[in-house]
Amino acid sequence: MRDQCSGQIAVIFSSRLIGDDPDYHRAAATMAVLAAAQPGFLGIESARGADGVGITVSYWRNEEAAIAWRRNAEHSLIRPQGRERWYDWYRVTVAHIERRYDWERP
């Protein structure tokens, strides 16, 4: 039986924030809502440590959906602000998902 996740895409955004700018938090929340409205969006997970290093993973039905998110006009407009104002560095990794396992405490 073929895994339901096979063929899906994970976009992994790793970064380190320069400071704690309220504009960053507003922009990040706006991008999360905007991404969720995109066709092919499957979910998002995000965590950030006290040192400012964070990882956000967004999940997409296929590569076309992930590329469409990259090309989204509002998303494209906010990215330069990240480089200019909010991040020391960032890295984007795009991966094909082969399998996924879940477990939850009863």
N, C-alpha and C positions, 0 to 999 in steps of 0.2 A: 504494500500500500504506500502510495506517495505521501510524503509529509505535506501538510497544508501550507507550511511556510516556504517551501522550496520556490525559488524565483523571486521572493520578496527582497527588498533592499533596505539596508540600515545605513543611515547617514550619521556618522559619529563626529560630533563637533567638540573638540577638546580645546580649552582656553585657560588663560589666567587674566583675571580682571586687574586693572590698575588700582581702582578704588571702589567705593560704594556709592556710585552716582544714582540717585533716584530715577533719572531719565533712562538709565540702562534697564532698571527693573520694569519700568513702564513699557519700553521697547520690547523687551524679552516676552512680557505677557502678551503684548499685541501680536508678536510673531507667532506665539504658540496658538493663539486663537485663529490667526490667518492660516497657519499651516493646517490646523484641524478642519478648516473649510475647503481645503484643496481636494479635488478628486484623487483617490488613491491613497490618501493618508490613513495610516493604520494605528498610530499612537506615538507617544513621546515619553521618554524617561529622562530625568535630569537630576544631577547632584553637584554641589559645590562645597569645597572644603574651606576652612577658616583662612587658608593661605591664598584663597582666590582662584585656585585651580578647580575647574569644573569640566564635566562631561555631560553633553546632551546627545541622546540618540533618538532620532526620528525614524519611524518605520513606514515604508511605502510598499504598495502593492506590486510595483514593478519599476524598472529603471526609468521608463517614460514619466511616471508620476513624480519620481525624485527629481528628474531634470526639469519638469514643469515648475516644481517648487523653487528650484534654483533660479529659474527665469522669471518668477513672479515679480511684478513691477515694484510692489511695496517692499518685498524682501530685498530686491536689488538696491533700492534707495537707502535702506538702513545699514547695509553692510559697510559702506565707507565710514560711517560714524563709529562702528566697532573698531576699525583700524585706527581712526584718528583720536578717539576719546576713551574707549573702554578697555581695550585689551593690550597686554604686554605682548602676547602672541596668541595665535590659534592654529589649529590643524583640523582639516576636514578629511575624514576617511570614509570611503563608500565601499560597502561590503555586500556581497550576495549572501542571503541567509539560506542555509541548507536545512537546518533543524532548529527546533526550539523545545526546551523542556521547562515545565512549570512545576512548582511545589508550593503548597500553602499549608501553614499550620492549621490543623482543625480547630 
